[in-house]
Amino acid sequence: MPDVMPPVTVVSQPKPPSKAREVLTSATLILFTSMVGIACVIALASTLTQTRMSTLVIDGVPLSIWKLDDIRSQWTDIRDTIDDLSTEITEAEKERTTIVGKEAIANQAFNAANTTLIIKIDELLFRLGGVDKALADKVQHRKEKPDDHGASPAQQFGQLSALRDEALKDHSELTSMFDDLRSAYTDFAEARRQRLGAVGSREAMIQKIKGLQDAVSGSRTSLETLYRQINPKFSPLAAATKAGDASPSKPADLDDATRARIENALYELQTGVLGPVINRLVTTQPDILTLTLVILMGILGSSLQMTYAFFKQQRIEKPGAYLLRICVGAITALVIFIVAKAGVPVIADASKLGGDASINPYFVSFLAIISGLMSENAIVSVQNQGARFFGAELTAEPKRWAREDLHETFTKSNRNPERVKKLLQASDEEFEGWISGKQPMPANVQMIIAGVLQIPPRDLYTDIPPDQAGTTS
């Protein structure tokens, strides 16, 4: 029978992603990484601001960030009121300047109209005295000085108007003069009305400015009282009695340096383009803000990893894989932070985060970024530390001893045994017994030392007890 050729299996190559998908993926990665970076900047800035403001101390008492924010809200209202009043005062001063100018013009017009009226009265009296002296004598003489008891030009005009019909009965030639006098008085009356209006406007504006200045003074007093409330030794009764010049106990005022620091903090909480956002984050509970920063930095690390893989390794994954990487980065950063905070040496210096030590936001950010960027390595590190605690109970590994004294092996491998001892958190006697071959090693210790020396475990350890095993206690 002729040989039958086996069927040939054709392996289809995966279809490369389309150009549109590459562009969409690259744009999405860049946009997402940029947005996460901005969020990390805001969170880090808020954490730094909160840390800095927590150092404000008044008379040995730390100033709470929440008390400072409550003071800021009152301080903002008072400052806004003062600013509004100051703006109104400025506008009122400008308006008063305009009114003073109008008053000067009105005074000039009034003086001119008054002079014209006096001239017309004198002309009419002169003509009337020439034709009917008895009638002219009925007009009261005009006063020349303030203490005189004579008539004013307006009163003289009234008296002449009353004599008009009687004078024109026999002297009709005076009609035009009486008409000119009436016209002059009409201009005088209008000029006097405008002058009185200008004077009234000026006086009203002066009263308005005075009222605004009094309001500013009251607001500044409220501001001073608010500053004194910041001091833990502040006494409301003392503050009230101080205003009445009867102060049995002086209110606790702030010194200039402390007041300047508090004002700077209040301005920092209030101003800026992102002022409301920063304010909400700064007044967040410190632990929540720190954990938020950790998660954001973990996401940033994963985003950098995905972006690097796309542009350098030309690797495009499904949307679900990208979402998984983001979640893994966030959770890994959170886990590493918790493990490091617990004092487990998964990082170079766990003491920077252990216990109740103050947290360095920069170190937290760095730890979270590298946890997200190298999430696989971070998970392995946590697994190794978990094996250190639970490996002895979960595994049934036989006891093994070092085949020979490992001090020389450490020297040849250019490794420092002291660092390994610190990593294992072993005592001097215990670690010396392990590497000298006198005491059996736990399974996790065997793996860590083999990894440090980069020598296979079978070449380092034996399950046969050496002659000197157990001779040291």
C-alpha positions as CSV (number, residue, x, y, z in Angstrom):
1,M,0.0,0.0,0.0
2,P,1.3,3.4,-0.8
3,D,2.3,5.5,2.2
4,V,-0.4,7.8,3.3
5,M,0.8,11.3,4.2
6,P,-0.5,12.5,7.6
7,P,-2.8,15.5,7.4
8,V,-1.0,18.8,7.6
9,T,-2.3,21.0,10.4
10,V,-2.2,24.7,9.3
11,V,-1.7,27.0,12.3
12,S,-3.3,30.3,11.5
13,Q,-1.4,33.3,12.7
14,P,-3.2,35.8,14.8
15,K,-4.6,38.7,12.9
16,P,-2.6,41.9,13.6
17,P,-4.7,44.7,15.1
18,S,-6.0,47.3,12.7
19,K,-4.5,50.7,12.3
20,A,-7.7,52.3,13.8
21,R,-7.4,50.1,16.9
22,E,-3.8,51.1,17.3
23,V,-4.6,54.8,17.1
24,L,-7.6,54.4,19.5
25,T,-5.5,52.4,22.0
26,S,-2.6,54.8,21.9
27,A,-4.9,57.9,22.3
28,T,-6.8,56.2,25.2
29,L,-3.6,55.2,27.0
30,I,-2.1,58.7,26.7
31,L,-5.3,60.4,27.8
32,F,-5.9,58.0,30.7
33,T,-2.3,58.3,31.9
34,S,-2.4,62.1,31.7
35,M,-5.6,62.2,33.6
36,V,-4.3,59.9,36.3
37,G,-1.1,61.9,36.5
38,I,-3.1,65.1,37.0
39,A,-5.2,63.4,39.7
40,C,-2.0,62.2,41.4
41,V,-0.6,65.7,41.3
42,I,-3.7,67.1,43.0
43,A,-3.8,64.3,45.6
44,L,-0.1,64.6,46.4
45,A,-0.4,68.4,46.6
46,S,-3.4,68.1,49.0
47,T,-1.5,65.6,51.1
48,L,1.5,67.9,51.3
49,T,-0.7,70.8,52.2
50,Q,-2.5,68.9,54.9
51,T,0.9,67.7,56.3
52,R,2.3,71.2,56.3
53,M,-0.8,72.7,58.0
54,S,-0.8,70.1,60.7
55,T,2.4,71.6,62.0
56,L,0.6,74.8,63.0
57,V,0.9,75.0,66.8
58,I,-0.5,77.8,69.0
59,D,0.7,77.9,72.6
60,G,1.8,74.3,72.4
61,V,-1.6,73.1,71.0
62,P,-1.8,71.8,67.4
63,L,-4.3,73.6,65.3
64,S,-6.7,71.1,63.8
65,I,-7.2,71.3,60.0
66,W,-11.0,71.1,60.5
67,K,-11.0,74.0,63.0
68,L,-8.8,76.0,60.6
69,D,-11.3,75.3,57.8
70,D,-14.2,76.3,60.0
71,I,-12.4,79.5,60.8
72,R,-11.7,79.9,57.0
73,S,-15.4,79.9,56.2
74,Q,-16.1,82.7,58.7
75,W,-12.9,84.5,57.7
76,T,-13.9,84.3,54.1
77,D,-17.4,85.8,54.8
78,I,-15.8,88.7,56.8
79,R,-13.1,89.3,54.2
80,D,-15.7,89.3,51.4
81,T,-17.8,91.8,53.3
82,I,-14.8,94.0,53.9
83,D,-13.9,93.8,50.2
84,D,-17.4,94.7,49.1
85,L,-17.6,97.6,51.5
86,S,-14.2,98.8,50.4
87,T,-15.3,98.7,46.8
88,E,-18.5,100.6,47.7
89,I,-16.4,103.2,49.6
90,T,-14.1,103.6,46.5
91,E,-17.1,104.0,44.2
92,A,-18.7,106.5,46.7
93,E,-15.5,108.5,46.9
94,K,-15.5,108.7,43.1
95,E,-19.2,109.7,43.1
96,R,-18.6,112.3,45.8
97,T,-15.8,113.9,43.6
98,T,-18.3,114.1,40.7
99,I,-20.9,115.6,43.0
100,V,-18.4,118.2,44.4
101,G,-17.7,119.2,40.8
102,K,-21.4,119.6,40.0
103,E,-21.8,121.6,43.2
104,A,-19.1,124.0,42.2
105,I,-20.8,124.5,38.9
106,A,-24.1,125.0,40.6
107,N,-22.6,127.5,43.0
108,Q,-21.2,129.5,40.0
109,A,-24.6,129.4,38.3
110,F,-26.3,130.5,41.5
111,N,-24.0,133.4,42.1
112,A,-24.4,134.6,38.5
113,A,-28.2,134.4,38.7
114,N,-28.2,136.1,42.1
115,T,-26.0,138.9,40.8
116,T,-28.3,139.4,37.8
117,L,-31.4,139.4,40.0
118,I,-29.8,142.1,42.3
119,I,-28.9,144.2,39.2
120,K,-32.5,144.0,37.9
121,I,-33.9,144.9,41.3
122,D,-31.6,147.9,41.7
123,E,-32.5,149.1,38.2
124,L,-36.2,148.8,38.8
125,L,-36.0,150.5,42.2
126,F,-33.9,153.3,40.7
127,R,-36.5,154.0,37.9
128,L,-39.4,153.5,40.3
129,G,-37.9,156.0,42.8
130,G,-37.6,158.6,40.0
131,V,-41.3,158.4,39.1
132,D,-42.9,157.4,42.4
133,K,-40.6,157.7,45.4
134,A,-43.3,156.8,47.9
135,L,-44.0,153.5,46.1
136,A,-40.2,152.7,45.9
137,D,-39.8,153.3,49.6
138,K,-42.3,150.5,50.3
139,V,-39.6,148.0,49.2
140,Q,-37.4,147.0,52.1
141,H,-33.7,147.7,51.8
142,R,-31.5,144.8,51.0
143,K,-29.2,143.6,53.8
144,E,-25.5,144.0,53.1
145,K,-24.1,142.0,56.1
146,P,-25.3,138.8,57.8
147,D,-26.3,140.7,60.9
148,D,-28.4,143.3,59.0
149,H,-32.1,143.1,59.2
150,G,-32.7,144.0,55.6
151,A,-34.4,141.9,53.0
152,S,-32.9,139.3,50.7
153,P,-33.1,139.6,46.9
154,A,-35.9,137.1,46.8
155,Q,-37.8,139.1,49.4
156,Q,-37.3,142.3,47.4
157,F,-38.6,140.5,44.3
158,G,-41.7,139.5,46.2
159,Q,-42.3,143.0,47.4
160,L,-41.9,144.4,43.9
161,S,-44.2,141.8,42.5
162,A,-46.8,142.9,45.0
163,L,-46.4,146.5,43.8
164,R,-46.5,145.6,40.1
165,D,-50.1,146.4,39.4
166,E,-50.1,149.6,41.4
167,A,-46.9,150.8,39.7
168,L,-48.0,150.0,36.2
169,K,-51.4,151.7,36.7
170,D,-49.7,155.1,36.4
171,H,-46.3,154.1,34.9
172,S,-46.9,151.6,32.1
173,E,-43.4,152.3,30.8
174,L,-42.0,150.1,33.6
175,T,-43.7,146.9,32.1
176,S,-40.6,145.7,30.4
177,M,-38.5,146.2,33.5
178,F,-40.9,144.2,35.6
179,D,-40.9,141.4,32.9
180,D,-37.0,141.4,32.9
181,L,-37.1,141.1,36.7
182,R,-39.5,138.2,36.6
183,S,-37.3,136.4,34.1
184,A,-34.2,137.1,36.2
185,Y,-35.9,135.7,39.3
186,T,-37.0,132.5,37.3
187,D,-33.3,131.9,36.4
188,F,-32.3,132.6,40.0
189,A,-34.9,130.2,41.4
190,E,-33.7,127.4,39.1
191,A,-30.1,128.0,40.0
192,R,-30.9,128.0,43.7
193,R,-32.8,124.7,43.3
194,Q,-29.9,123.1,41.5
195,R,-27.4,124.4,44.1
196,L,-29.5,123.0,47.0
197,G,-29.8,119.7,45.2
198,A,-26.0,119.5,44.8
199,V,-25.4,120.4,48.4
200,G,-27.9,117.8,49.5
201,S,-26.3,115.1,47.3
202,R,-22.9,115.9,48.7
203,E,-24.1,115.7,52.3
204,A,-25.9,112.5,51.6
205,M,-22.8,111.0,50.0
206,I,-20.7,112.0,53.0
207,Q,-23.2,110.2,55.3
208,K,-23.1,107.2,53.1
209,I,-19.3,107.0,53.2
210,K,-19.3,107.4,56.9
211,G,-21.8,104.6,57.3
212,L,-19.6,102.3,55.0
213,Q,-16.5,103.2,57.0
214,D,-18.3,102.4,60.2
215,A,-19.4,99.0,58.7
216,V,-15.8,98.3,57.7
217,S,-14.6,99.1,61.2
218,G,-17.2,96.7,62.6
219,S,-16.1,94.0,60.2
220,R,-12.5,94.4,61.2
221,T,-13.4,94.1,64.8
222,S,-15.2,90.9,64.0
223,L,-12.1,89.7,62.2
224,E,-9.9,90.5,65.2
225,T,-12.3,88.6,67.4
226,L,-12.1,85.6,65.0
227,Y,-8.3,85.6,65.1
228,R,-8.4,85.6,68.9
229,Q,-10.8,82.6,68.8
230,I,-8.0,80.6,67.2
231,N,-6.0,80.9,70.4
232,P,-6.9,78.0,72.9
233,K,-6.6,80.6,75.7
234,F,-9.2,82.9,74.2
235,S,-11.8,84.1,76.7
236,P,-15.1,85.5,75.1
237,L,-15.8,87.4,78.3
238,A,-12.4,89.0,78.2
239,A,-12.9,89.9,74.6
240,A,-16.2,91.6,75.4
241,T,-14.9,93.5,78.3
242,K,-11.9,94.7,76.4
243,A,-14.1,96.6,74.0
244,G,-15.6,98.4,77.0
245,D,-12.2,99.4,78.5
246,A,-12.9,97.3,81.5
247,S,-10.8,94.1,81.0
248,P,-10.4,92.1,84.1
249,S,-8.4,89.5,82.0
250,K,-6.9,90.4,78.7
251,P,-7.9,88.3,75.7
252,A,-5.2,86.1,74.3
253,D,-4.0,87.8,71.1
254,L,-1.8,86.2,68.5
255,D,1.7,87.4,67.9
256,D,2.5,88.8,64.5
257,A,4.4,85.7,63.3
258,T,1.7,83.2,64.2
259,R,-1.0,85.4,62.8
260,A,0.9,85.7,59.5
261,R,1.3,81.9,59.3
262,I,-2.4,81.4,59.9
263,E,-3.4,84.0,57.4
264,N,-1.1,82.3,54.8
265,A,-2.8,79.0,55.6
266,L,-6.3,80.6,55.2
267,Y,-5.4,82.2,51.9
268,E,-3.9,78.8,50.7
269,L,-7.2,77.1,51.6
270,Q,-9.3,79.7,49.9
271,T,-7.5,80.9,46.7
272,G,-6.4,79.3,43.5
273,V,-8.0,77.9,40.4
274,L,-8.5,74.5,42.1
275,G,-9.2,76.1,45.5
276,P,-12.5,74.3,46.2
277,V,-11.2,70.9,45.1
278,I,-8.0,71.3,47.1
279,N,-10.0,72.5,50.1
280,R,-12.2,69.4,50.0
281,L,-9.2,67.1,49.7
282,V,-7.2,68.9,52.4
283,T,-10.0,68.6,54.9
284,T,-10.5,64.9,54.2
285,Q,-9.5,62.5,56.9
286,P,-5.7,62.0,56.7
287,D,-5.9,58.2,56.4
288,I,-8.5,58.3,53.7
289,L,-6.4,60.9,51.8
290,T,-3.3,58.8,52.1
291,L,-5.0,55.6,50.9
292,T,-6.5,57.6,48.0
293,L,-3.0,58.8,47.1
294,V,-1.7,55.2,47.3
295,I,-4.4,53.9,45.0
296,L,-4.0,56.7,42.5
297,M,-0.2,56.2,42.4
298,G,-0.7,52.5,41.9
299,I,-3.0,53.2,39.0
300,L,-0.4,55.6,37.6
301,G,2.2,52.9,37.9
302,S,0.0,50.4,36.0
303,S,-0.7,53.1,33.3
304,L,3.0,53.7,32.8
305,Q,3.5,49.9,32.4
306,M,0.7,49.6,29.9
307,T,1.9,52.7,27.9
308,Y,5.5,51.4,27.9
309,A,4.4,48.0,26.7
310,F,2.3,49.5,23.9
311,F,4.9,52.0,22.5
312,K,8.1,50.0,23.2
313,Q,7.0,46.4,22.9
314,Q,4.2,47.0,20.3
315,R,1.8,44.9,22.5
316,I,-1.9,45.6,22.3
317,E,-4.2,43.8,24.6
318,K,-8.0,43.6,25.0
319,P,-9.8,46.2,27.0
320,G,-10.5,43.7,29.7
321,A,-6.8,43.0,30.2
322,Y,-6.1,46.8,30.5
323,L,-8.8,47.1,33.1
324,L,-7.4,44.1,35.0
325,R,-4.0,45.7,35.0
326,I,-5.4,48.9,36.4
327,C,-7.2,47.1,39.2
328,V,-4.2,44.9,40.0
329,G,-2.0,48.0,40.1
330,A,-4.3,49.8,42.6
331,I,-4.9,46.7,44.8
332,T,-1.2,45.8,44.7
333,A,-0.2,49.3,45.8
334,L,-2.7,49.2,48.6
335,V,-1.6,45.8,49.8
336,I,2.1,46.7,49.7
337,F,1.3,49.9,51.7
338,I,-0.6,47.9,54.3
339,V,2.2,45.3,54.5
340,A,4.9,48.0,54.8
341,K,2.8,49.9,57.4
342,A,2.6,46.7,59.4
343,G,6.4,46.6,59.5
344,V,7.0,43.6,57.3
345,P,10.3,44.2,55.4
346,V,9.0,44.1,51.8
347,I,10.9,47.3,51.1
348,A,14.4,48.6,51.8
349,D,13.4,50.5,55.0
350,A,10.0,49.5,56.3
351,S,10.6,51.7,59.4
352,K,9.7,54.7,57.3
353,L,6.1,53.5,57.3
354,G,5.9,51.2,60.2
355,G,3.8,51.8,63.4
356,D,2.7,55.3,64.1
357,A,5.6,57.0,62.4
358,S,4.7,60.1,60.3
359,I,4.2,59.3,56.7
360,N,6.3,60.9,54.0
361,P,4.0,61.5,51.0
362,Y,6.9,61.3,48.5
363,F,8.0,57.9,49.8
364,V,4.4,56.7,49.8
365,S,3.9,57.8,46.2
366,F,7.2,56.2,45.2
367,L,6.2,52.9,46.9
368,A,2.8,52.9,45.3
369,I,4.1,53.8,41.8
370,I,6.6,51.0,41.8
371,S,4.0,48.6,43.2
372,G,1.7,49.4,40.3
373,L,4.6,49.5,37.8
374,M,6.0,46.1,38.9
375,S,2.8,44.5,40.3
376,E,3.9,41.0,39.5
377,N,7.2,41.4,41.5
378,A,5.3,43.1,44.3
379,I,2.8,40.2,44.5
380,V,5.7,37.7,44.6
381,S,7.4,39.7,47.4
382,V,4.2,39.6,49.4
383,Q,3.8,35.9,48.8
384,N,7.4,35.3,50.0
385,Q,6.6,37.2,53.2
386,G,3.4,35.2,53.6
387,A,5.4,32.0,53.2
388,R,7.7,33.1,56.0
389,F,4.8,33.3,58.4
390,F,2.7,30.4,57.2
391,G,5.1,28.2,55.3
392,A,6.1,26.1,58.3
393,E,2.5,25.2,59.0
394,L,1.3,24.7,55.5
395,T,4.2,22.6,54.2
396,A,5.7,19.3,55.3
397,E,9.2,20.0,54.1
398,P,11.9,17.9,55.8
399,K,14.5,19.5,57.9
400,R,17.7,20.4,56.1
401,W,21.1,21.6,57.2
402,A,23.8,23.5,55.3
403,R,26.2,21.1,53.8
404,E,29.1,23.2,54.9
405,D,29.8,26.5,56.6
406,L,28.3,29.2,54.4
407,H,30.4,32.1,55.6
408,E,33.0,31.5,52.8
409,T,30.2,31.0,50.3
410,F,28.7,34.4,51.2
411,T,32.2,36.0,50.7
412,K,32.7,34.3,47.3
413,S,29.3,35.4,46.1
414,N,30.0,39.0,47.3
415,R,26.9,38.9,49.6
416,N,26.6,40.4,53.1
417,P,25.1,37.9,55.5
418,E,24.1,40.7,57.9
419,R,21.6,42.0,55.4
420,V,20.1,38.6,55.0
421,K,19.8,38.2,58.7
422,K,18.0,41.6,58.9
423,L,15.7,40.5,56.1
424,L,14.8,37.2,58.0
425,Q,14.6,39.1,61.3
426,A,16.6,36.3,62.9
427,S,18.7,36.6,66.1
428,D,22.5,36.4,65.8
429,E,22.6,32.9,67.5
430,E,19.8,31.6,65.3
431,F,21.2,32.9,62.0
432,E,24.8,31.7,62.9
433,G,23.4,28.2,63.6
434,W,21.7,28.1,60.2
435,I,24.6,29.2,58.0
436,S,27.2,27.2,60.0
437,G,25.2,24.0,59.5
438,K,24.6,23.5,63.2
439,Q,20.8,24.1,63.2
440,P,18.2,23.1,60.6
441,M,16.7,25.8,58.4
442,P,13.0,26.4,57.8
443,A,11.9,25.9,54.2
444,N,11.4,29.6,53.5
445,V,14.9,30.4,54.9
446,Q,16.4,27.8,52.6
447,M,14.8,29.4,49.6
448,I,15.8,33.0,50.5
449,I,19.5,32.1,51.2
450,A,19.6,30.0,48.0
451,G,18.2,33.0,46.1
452,V,20.6,35.4,47.6
453,L,23.7,33.2,46.9
454,Q,22.2,32.2,43.5
455,I,23.1,28.5,44.1
456,P,20.7,25.6,43.7
457,P,19.3,24.4,47.1
458,R,20.4,20.9,46.4
459,D,24.0,22.1,46.3
460,L,23.7,24.0,49.6
461,Y,21.5,21.8,51.9
462,T,21.2,18.2,53.0
463,D,18.6,16.4,55.1
464,I,21.2,14.3,56.8
465,P,22.1,15.8,60.2
466,P,25.8,16.6,60.4
467,D,27.8,15.4,63.4
468,Q,27.8,18.8,65.1
469,A,24.0,19.4,64.6
470,G,22.3,20.1,67.9
471,T,25.5,20.6,69.8
472,T,24.7,24.3,70.3
473,S,21.8,25.6,72.2
